[in-house]
Amino acid sequence: MNVHTLDHPIALHALGLVRDQDTPSSVFRQSVAELTRQLVHSATADLPTTEAKVTTPLVEATVQRLDAIVAPIAILRSGGAMLESVIDAIPNCRAGHFGVYHDKRVGATVEYYLKLPEDLENSRVLLLDPAIGTGKTALACLDRLAEFGVDDVHFLTFLASSAGIESITSTFPNVHIHTVSADEAVGDAGYLVPGMGDFGDRYYGSK
C-alpha cells in the first residue's frame, strides 16, 4: 500500500503535543505547523527539478528549480489549519478548498463548498485533513477530484485509522497517504482513539 508513516523524532514530539489535552493553544498551533511541514516534505520528496544558473555573492552556480505544479486542497474546516504551512513551504503552489462533511442523520456526505485551482489534472494534489476516521469524507473528496481528471493525490494527515486507510487504498490504490500514526481506532462518538479530541475546536478555540 502507498502508506507512508513518519517516524522522525521532531514529528513524533509534535504529535505528542497535539495529543496532550493540556497543551496551550499557541503550542498546539505551532505543533500543527511543524507536523504539516514534515508531511509536506514526505509528500514532495519525489517531485522533479530542473537545473538553473544563478549568481551567488561570489560566483555563478548551478541550482535546482522545482518543475512541478503543486495544489494543496484543504478539507474544511480542520484542513484549513494545515493550508498556510503548505503555502509557506511551497510559495508558488495553487491552493483550493473543499467543504464536505458526513451527515449521520442521512447517512451520506454533504458537499457545501468547492473552490479548486486550474490545471488540476497536471498537478500534484496535496489533500489536507488532520485525521482520517472512517474514510467516508476522504472518499467523497477523492471521488470529486477524480471527476476533474486528478490522478496524482497525496493525502496528508496526522492520524489515521486502519479501517479508514483500508477503505481509501482499496478504492483508490494510487493515492498516497502520509501520516504520523496509522493505527488509530474509531470510538463510539466518531473520534479517533487515542486521537487528539476535536481538532477544529482545539485549533480555532471555538465549538
Stockholm file with secondary structure:
# STOCKHOLM 1.0

chainA/1-207         MNVHTLDHPIALHALGLVRDQDTPSSVFRQSVAELTRQLVHSATADLPTTEAKVTTPLVEATVQRLDAIVAPIAILRSGGAMLESVIDAIPNCRAGHFGVYHDKRVGATVEYYLKLPEDLENSRVLLLDPAIGTGKTALACLDRLAEFGVDDVHFLTFLASSAGIESITSTFPNVHIHTVSADEAVGDAGYLVPGMGDFGDRYYGSK
#=GR chainA/1-207 SS CCEEECCCHHHHHHHHHHHCTTSCHHHHHHHHHHHHHHHHHHHHTTCCEEEEEEECSSSEEEEEEECSEEEEEEEETTTHHHHHHHHHHSTTCCCEEEEEEEETTTTEEEEEEEECCSCGGGEEEEEECSEESSSHHHHHHHHHHHHTTCCCEEEECSEEEHHHHHHHHHHCTTCEEEESEEEEEECTTSCEESCCSCHHHHHHSCC
#=GC SS_cons         CCEEECCCHHHHHHHHHHHCTTSCHHHHHHHHHHHHHHHHHHHHTTCCEEEEEEECSSSEEEEEEECSEEEEEEEETTTHHHHHHHHHHSTTCCCEEEEEEEETTTTEEEEEEEECCSCGGGEEEEEECSEESSSHHHHHHHHHHHHTTCCCEEEECSEEEHHHHHHHHHHCTTCEEEESEEEEEECTTSCEESCCSCHHHHHHSCC
//
